[in-house]
Amino acid sequence: MKSKFSSVSTRNSFLTRLGGLATATLIGSTLVGCGGSKTASTATSDEDASMCANVHIGTQDQVINTAVGGAVVRELKIFEKNLPKDGKYKGLNYNIEWSSYTSGPPITNKMMANQIQIGLMGDFPAVINLIKGREGSGETKTVFIGTLAYSPNGAGNAVVVPIDSKATSLADLKGGTVSVPFGSAAHGMVLKALSDAGLDTEKDLNLISQAPEVGGSSLQKNQIAAHADFVPFGELFPYRGFAKKIFDGAQTGVPTLHGITVREDFAKACPEVVTAFMQSVLEANATFTESPELISAKIEEWSGIDKEVVYMFLGLSGNQYLSPEIEEVQLQALENSIATLMSLGKIENKSIKPSDVRGWVDGSFLEKAASNLNTTVSAQIKKGKEYLITGKDAFDGSEIKNPKNAGQIWIEGEDQIQNYSSPVSLVKALKGFESGSKEPSAIFVHDMNKGWKLFAATAYYVNTNGDVTAFLLKADADAYAAKSGGKVITFDKLKAMA
C-alpha cells in the first residue's frame, strides 16, 4: 500500500481536476428538488422570520460519518440553494455560519448558549446534547431529527495496536495500558468488548483517556498497548502505516451512528429552514453515492482524512450506511448510549431512562425533505442498504455475485476504483498493474462473514484448494480453515498465487 505522502504531486493533480466536477455531480443528482420555494410552502407572509436569519451549524470535518452532511453540504453550497425564500422568508437575508470541532461536546455547549442551532455528532454526544437541553427550565431543548451514517452492529469503532505488536486479540492486552476518548462512542464499545473478553478494567489493564491525536502519537511511540477510537481513526491509523486493527466495534453487535440535533425553539420558529437542511443532506448523500471516488477526494481536501479511508467507510460495500432514517436500529443506538453513560455515572439526573430518547426525536423534517425531492424515507433506506459492489470483474469480466468476496483496487491518480469478484482475481490484476508501474493507493477486500471492508495487506486469508476468502480476525480465519480444510495465508502468499 502506498502512503499518500509518497505521491503528493500525483494526488494534487487528481484533486485539481475535481472542482468543476463536484458541482456537475450535484446538478446531475437523481434527487430533483424544487429549490427554496417548496420548503416554505406552509409559511405565511405575516409571520416573523427574524429568528431564522442566522443559522449556525456545528460539524466535525475529520469524523467521516459527518463529512457528507457537513463538509459536502457546506462546500457545495447546497443548503443555501434550498433555503426558503417566499412567504415569511421573502427578502430575508440569511447569514449561514459553519464551525468544525474535533468532538461533539463543544457543539453541545454552543447549542445550549444558542450560538449553534444545528449540530452534527455521534450517538454518545447526541444523547448528552438531548439530556442537557432538558435540564433546568428546558428552554434549550434539542431534538434528534435524522441520521448521517450508521452501522447496525457497531462497525467504525475499533481497537488498534502498534504495527509491530504481537497482539491479535483483546486478551493479549492484559497487563497493558489501553487508551480511549472517555465519554465517546468508542468508550462504550471498548468497555463492552473488554468485559465480553473477560477483562476487568480495574484489575487486568490500565484504561486511560486520550484524544485521537494523542492516542495516535502514543501508538507510534509504543507508549500504550492499544488505542480504541471512533470513525475514522480505527482505519486511518492502519492506513498511515503505524497501527493494525485487532478488534472491530462490529464484533460487539451494538449499533452506532452519527446524526443531527437541532434546537427545538429554532425548529418550531423556522421549520422550513430545518427541512431545507435535511433536504440538503439527502442531496449530499445522492451526490456522494453517484461519485464516491470524486467526493471522497474532495473530503480529503476539506478534512485532511485520506480519500481511501473516506471511501472505506462510505463507498460501495462500505463499513457505514449513508442513510438518514430514525428507525429501531437508530433508537437502539441512542438508548444504548444513555445506558452506558448511566453505568459510567455521567448522567446526573437519575430519573432519566434510556427509553426516554424515543420522545426526543422528530422525523417530520426528514419526511418533508424527502417529499420535496419526490422520494420517501423508505426509498432512501433501501438505497443505502443496496449500495454494494456489483457488475463485472475488471480483470476477467466475470459477474460479481458475492459482494462479501469482492476486492477493489484504487490506482493512485485514477478517478475510478476497479472491482473484482474474488481476492484471487484481485491479485492477478494487481500483478499487471505493478508490472506496468502503476501503484495502488488502496487495495480492499471484504470479510467473508460480515462483509466488512478491509485493507488487503492486513487481512487474513484462507486458501481452500485455490478458493480464497478474507477475514478481519485471525480467529475467524483459523475457524474457517479448520472447517473447510484450507490453510491460513498472508497477503504476500495470496499475491504469489497470481
N, C-alpha and C positions, 0 to 999 in steps of 0.2 A: 504494500500500500504506500502511496506517495503522499507525503505531507504537503499541505498547500503552500508551505513556506519555501519549498524547493522549486516551485514553478510560479513565482509571483507574476512574471510578465505574461505568461500564458493565461493565467486566470484573470488578470486585469483586462486583457484583450477580450476575453469572453464576457466579462461584466460590462465592458464598454458598449457592447452590442445590444444590451438589454433595455436601455432607457425607453426607446420608442416602442419596442415590442411589448413591454408591460402594459402600456396604455392600449395598444392594439388588442391585446388579450382581453382587457376589461371591456372594451367596446364590443368585442365579439362574443361575450358571455352568453350562455344559453338562458340565463335568468334575465328576462327583459322586464324592467320596471317602467313606470310612467313618470319618473322624475320626482321632484319635490312636491308637486301639487297633490298627488294622490294621497300621500301620507297625511295631508292636512284636511282631508275631506270632511271631517267632523267638527272642525274648528270654525266658530263664527267670528265675524269681524269686530264685534263689540266686546270680546273678551280681552283681558290684559295679558300680553305675551312678554312683558319686560323681563320676567324671571327666566325666560327661555333664551335670551340673547347670548348669555355667557355659558358656554359648555366646556368643561374641563374633564378630559379623560385621562385616567391613570392606567398605565400598562407596564409590562415587563418585557422589553425587547429581547433579552437574552433567554427568556423562557419560551421555548419553541411553541408550546401549546397556545400562547397568547399572541404569537407573531402575526398570524393571518388576520385575526380580528383586531389586532392592534396596529403593527407597523404597516401591513399591506393597506388597510383602510386609510391610515394616516398619509402614507407616502403617495398613494394613487388618488388621494383627494376624493374618495368615494362618499364619505359622509357629507361633505359639502354639496355634492351633486344631489343628494337625496333629501336635504333639509327642507321642511315645509316652507312654502313661500306665498301661500294665499290665506284667506280667512284672517284670523287674528295675527298671523305671522307676516302678512303683507307689509313690505317695507322694512321689516325687522333687520337690523344689521347684526349678524351673528359674529361672535368672537369665539372661535374654536381653538382651544389650547390642549396640548398633549404633554404629558411628562412620563418618563420611564424610570422604573425603580428596579432594584435587584431582588426585591421580595414584596410580599403583599402588605405587611403591617404599615409601612409609610403611606400607602394608598388609603388604607382604612383611617388612619389618623387625619388625613386631609379631607376625607369624606365626612368625618364627624365634625370637622371645622367648616364644612360647606365650601371648601376650596376645590374639591373634586366632586363631580356629580355622578360620573360613571366609572366603575373600577373593574379591571380585569385581573383575576388572580386565581390561585389554586384552591382546592377544596378546604384545606385547613384554614388558610387566611380568610376564605369566604365566610365560613361559619363564624369565625371570630368577628368579622365585619357585621354579620347579621345580628349577632348577640350584642355587640357594643352599641349598635344603633337603637337597641331596645332598652338600654339602661337609663335610669333616671326618668325624665319626663317623656322619653320616647320620641322627642322631636327630631331626632337624627336617624330615624328608622331607614333601613335599606331593604331592598327585595332582590332576590335572585331571579334573573329574567332570561337566562339562556346559557347554553354550554358552548365553549370554544372548541375543545377537543377532549377526548376521554378514552380511557381503557376500561373495559368491563371487568378486567382481572388484575389491574394494578401495574401493567407494563408502563415503563417510563421511569419509575423509581428504581433504584438499583444500588448494589453494593459492589465497589471496585477495590482492588488491591494493587500495590505497586507491580509494575510489569514483570519484575524478576522474582516476585513472591512465589512460594511453593504452595500457597493456599489454593484449594479448589472448591472449598465449601465453607459454610459458616462455622462448622465445627472446628475447622482449622484455625479460627481466630481466637480460641480460648487462650486466656493469659495475655492477650494483646490489648492495644488501645484502638478503639473504633470511634470515628467522629461522624457527626451528622448535624445539619442545622436544626437545633431544637425548635419545636413548635411547627415544623413543616410537615408536609405530607410524607416526606421520606422518613421523618422521625417516627411517625405512627407505623410505617411499613417495617422499619428495622426492629422496632420493639416487638411486633408480632412475629417477625421472621426469626429473631433470636430466641424468643420463647418457644416457638414451634420446633426449633433445633435443640431445645433442652438447655439453653444457655441462660444463666441468671446474670443480668446486667450489674447486679450489686456484688456478685461473688466471682464470676467467671471471666469478666473482662472489664475494661475501663471505658465507659461510654462518655464522650465529651462533645461539646457543641463547637462546630466550626462551620463558617460560611463556605460556599462552594470554592471561592478563590483561595481561601486558606487551606481547605482540605486538599485542593489540587497541589498546592505548594508542599504540604506535608507528605503527600504521596511521593512526590519527586525526590524529597529528601529522606525518604524511608523513616519518617518520624512517627508514623502510625501504621497499624496493621491493615486497616481498611477505612474507607470513607463511604458513607451512604448519602445519596442525594436524589434530587428530583430531576425532571426533564430540564435540560438535555444532558446533564453532566455525566450520567452513567454511560453514555455513548461518546460524549465529547472527549473525555479524558482518555479512553482507549484509542480513539481515532487519532489523537495527538501523540500517541505512542508511549505514554508513561504509566498506563494503568491497564488492567484487564478486569472484566466483569466476572464475578463468581456467583452473583445472585441477582435475579431479576424480580422486581416487585410483582410481576405476574404470577410468580410462584405462591404468593400469599392468597391469590384468588379474591382479593379485596379491591373493588373498583376505585378508580381515581379520576379526577377531572380538573380542568381549569374552566372558569366560567365568568359571568358578568353580573355584577351587582349595580344597583342604581339607588340613589336617594329617593325615598318614597315621595317626599314633598315635590321634588322635581318631576318625577314620573306623573304625578297627579296633575300638576300645573301644565306640563309640556308633553303629553302622551304621544303626540305626533312626532316630536323630536326623538323620543326614545324609540319609537317604531322605526324612524329613519335610520337610527344607529343599527338596530337589529337587521334591517334590510341591507345595510352596508356590509354587515358581517356575512350575510348569506351570499352577497355578490362577491365578496373577497374569497369565500370558500370556493365558489364556482371558478373564479379566476385561477386559484391555485390548482384545483384538480384538473383543469384543462391544460395547464402548462406547469407541471410540478417542478421540472428542472429549472425552467426560467425563473419562476418566483422563488424557488429555493436559493438561487444565486443572488436575487435581489435582497432576500432576507439576510444573506451573509453580508452583503454590502451595508445594510442598515444596522445589523446587530453585532457583527463580528463572529457569529457562530457559523462554522463551516457548512457550506451548502449541502455536502454529503450527509451531515448529521441532521440537518433540517429535513432532507428527503427521507432519511431513515425513519423518522417519526411520522411524517405526514404524507409521504409519497405513496405510490401504489403498493399495496400489501404492507403499509407502514405499521408502526407499533402503536399508533393512536388513531382513533376515528375522528375525522374532521366533520363533526356533526353537531347541530345546535340544540337538540331536544332536551326537555326536562322530563324524563321518564323514570321508571322504577330504578334503573341502574344508577342514574344520577342522584336520585333521592337517597339511595343506599350509601353512595359515596359521601354525601353530606352528613347523613346520620352517623356513619362510622367515624367521621372526623370529630363530631361532637362527643361521641362515646370515648374516643381515645383522649381527647383533650380533658374530659372529665376525669379519666383514670390518672392523668398527669397532674391533676389539681389546678388546671389552667382556667377553669370556669368558676368564678366566684359565686354566681347565682345558682344555688343548689336546687332550685325549683325547676330549672331547665331540663327538659328531656330530649334525647336525640330526635324523637318523632316530631318535636315542635317545629323543626325546619320545614316540614311539609306545609305549614301555614305561612311560611316566609317566601314562597315562590310565586311568580306570576308569569304564566306563559302567554298571556294575551298579546303582548307586544310582538313576540315571535310569530304567533299565528297571523296577526295582521300584516306583518312584514312579508311572510310567505305568500299571503293572498295578493299583496301588491305586486309580487313577482310572478303571479299566475302559477304558483306551485302550492304545495302543502308541506307541513312539517313531516308527515308520514313519508312523502316522496323524498325529502331530504335525508331522513333516516335510512331509507332503502338505498339511496345513492351512496351514502357513507359506508354502509356495510358491503356494498358490491364493488368498492374501489380496490380491486385486486388485479394482480398480474394475469393477463390473458393474451391471446393472439398466437403468433408464430415465433418459434425459436429462431433467433437471429443467426445462429450458426448452421443448423441443418434443416430449417424450415418446418420442423415438426410442430404439431399443435401443443401448446402449453396447457395441459389438462389439470395439473395439480399445483396451485399457487404455493402450497407449502413445500414443494420440492423445487421451486423455481430458483434461478440465480440471476443476478444482474451485474453488469459492468458499466461503470461511468468512466469514459476515457477523458483525461484532462484536456480541457479546452473545447470539448464537443458539447453540443446543445441537447443531445438526447441520450438517455440510458438505453443500453442493449439488454434485452430479456432472453433468458434461456430456460429450457424445460427441465434441466437437471444440473447438479453440480458437475457431472462428467462433461456435459456439453459446454458448460461454462469454462472449464479449464482448457478444453480444446480451442475454444475461441480465444482465450487468454494467451495461449501459446502463439497463436497467429498474430495477435496484437503486439506481443513482446518482440517477435521476430521482425516486425515492421517498425520497431522503435516507437510504438505507441504505449504510453504508460498509463495505467488506470489511476484515477484519484480515489476510487472506491470500488470494492467488489463485495456484493451482498449475496448471502444465501439465506435460507429460512429454516427455522426449527421444525422438524418433521411432525412433532407432536402438537405444537401450539401455533405454528405459523409466524413466530416472532422473526423479524428481520435481524440478521446478524452480520457482523463483519466477517468475511470468509476466513481471514487469516487467523482469527482467534476461536473459531468454531471447532467442534469435534465432529468427526465423520465416522460412519460405519460403512465398510465395503463388504457387501454380500454378493459374491460372485459377479462383480462388476457393476452391481446396482448400488449407488452411493446415496446416503441420506445424511443430513446435517442436524446437529443438536447444539443447543446452548450449553448444556451441562454435561460434564463427563459422566456423571452417574447415569443420566438418561442414555447416553451413548453405550455405556457398558451394559446396561439392562437390555437394550435393543440388540446388541451384538450377541449376548448370551441367548436371547430368544431366537434370533434369526440364523445363528451360526456364522455371523460375519465377524469382521475384525475392525477394531477401532483404529483409525488412522488420523494423521495430521494433515493440514492443508498442503504441506510440501509433498507428502505421499500422494495426495489426491492429484496434484499437478503432474506428478510422474506418470499418471495414467493417461495423460493427453497424447 
